[in-house]
Amino acid sequence: MFREWVDKFGAAITVMDCEGNILDMNEAACNALSGGRSMIGENLMKCHQQASIDKMTDMMKNDHANVYTIEKNGIKKMIYQAPWYKDNGGIGGLVEISMVIPFEMPHYVRKPQN
């Protein structure tokens, strides 16, 4: 059951360990990367520039997320990268979620109800 919803989720999800090795990817992530599921076990640090490696290292060292949007081939995506945690509370690596979003979309400010 768990794997089914993850694989069919409408965004690409990639999980890596603290050394940059890909631990898992859902179906959308496999479809987005050349090599697909065979990329599991490969090291992401090998295919990123130093600035990206520094950013990933900083996210794990200082326990924070990195969120931004990109546009490629007329498609806009939101990228959300954040640490994931082991059972003992320590950082186990990073998760990246990449989802297609509309160029224009509503933004709501929710006020707490008293």
Sequence and secondary structure as in RCSB ss.txt:
>XXXX:A:sequence
MFREWVDKFGAAITVMDCEGNILDMNEAACNALSGGRSMIGENLMKCHQQASIDKMTDMMKNDHANVYTIEKNGI
KKMIYQAPWYKDNGGIGGLVEISMVIPFEMPHYVRKPQN
>XXXX:A:secstr
 HHHHHHHSSSEEEEEETTSBEEEE HHHHHHSTTGGGGTT BGGGGS HHHHHHHHHHHHHT  EEEEEEETTE
EEEEEEEEEE TTSSEEEEEEEEEEE SS          
